[in-house]
Amino acid sequence: MAVITSNGKRPQHCLTVNHNYPSKRPRLSRMTHNHTESTSMVSRISRYPEAKQPFNREIHAPFRPRKFDFSTSSSFKPSGGYGYSNNENVRNDIGGCVLFKNHPRDSHKDAVSQDSGVEEVHFIEEHGRELRSVAEGHHLDAKVINGGLQQQSTSSVVSELSNSNLNVVSAAKVFDTLSLSPEYDLSSVHAYRKLLETVVKRTDKINRLSLEIQLTEKLKSTFNLLLPKKELIEEVPSVPFVPLTKEEEDEVACAFSANRKKVLVTHEKSNIEISGENFQCLRPHAWLNNEVINLYLELLKERERREPHKFLNCHFFNTFFYIKLINGKNGYDFNSVRRWTSKKKLGYGLHECDKIFVPIHKEIHWCLAVINTKDKKFQYLDSLKGMDTQVLKVLARYFVDEVKDKTGKDIDVSSWEKEFVEDLPEQENGYDCGVFMIKYTDFYSRNLGLCFNQEHMPYFRRKTAKEILRLKAD
């Protein structure tokens, strides 16, 4: 519809904004135009109604991300991703959550924030769901967008989060949505979270390993109970290696310098005398003689009787036994040594002993043979790693005859092992074989391993000299 005038122009009252039209539709009539009114542009614009400000709208638009973070100033600018062009509502993203301050629709709450120091903070996810929380005593001028947290000071945000000064409802849900991207200044939060996750994973693994260790220990203790008990053998005992005191060293040195014809000591039970000349064999680089070896073996037997709980039940033949046994008219001669082991003379039978030691002399070399009734073995020990099967055969025959003669029983030793001991200290010169032999006997009678070597020989010579002078084996 249009208003037709005489000159083809609209009437002036149609240009006014607040024109009140009549309730009824006006009739078409001829109107006159007021030629006195100014037709300028300014007068025309003034006739239009005053323009009203449009509602504030949040404009989403992409913008170029900045390479470096903004400085700690009071005004905020977006650092990357998408943001609001509105200066009041600068926003940043943390995992799709948006933090608003002074939301337009909640502007009526500003008075509460200013009066009580309590500011309402809204967490809005990308899908439109809103999480609302209250931060007491803190005014956060920050928004969260696209994986980064920015406010006046990024480090202050980290410190506030780490010091638990920000009490946020459903904080766990919000924190789970954080995108810890290294592009933003959240290295501390990123590190702490990764560390926490690692610790939690390792805690489970440590607990599992702890249970496995406990189970293994229980199984080990159970198996130990099922294993047969073995006699304890010291690997590195201290008693055989007790050093001599200054007084004992002086006593031995004085005996070495004594008159060779002087009798230094006499053992009444065995009627063995040790003169100064015989005693010289204990000096370095000398061969041991029969008197010193036989007296020392007698002292070992007395030591056992003196302290039976510390030593095995043993018998020690002297250096003449094996020679007497094999040098009969027909070679082997049991009757020549039959009375050597009567129970009246010894007070015990050989079959009752754990080990029987037999010194073997081979012209210029000393060895040791052992009838080991405890382990059912015939053993041969040579410091030069020699072997003599004839010695073990003779001793096996002798032991059968001895048991038959003393008990009337026939025993079978064919199943007993004949062992040439290889794991033993070796002699590294041509004169210490006798010392090796008596120390084999000493350690075996203690039920100890042969834990000595060539370097101990000078010490063993002085110690044996001291024991002979005092007629007491240690």
Disulfide bonds with the S-S distance in Angstrom:
none
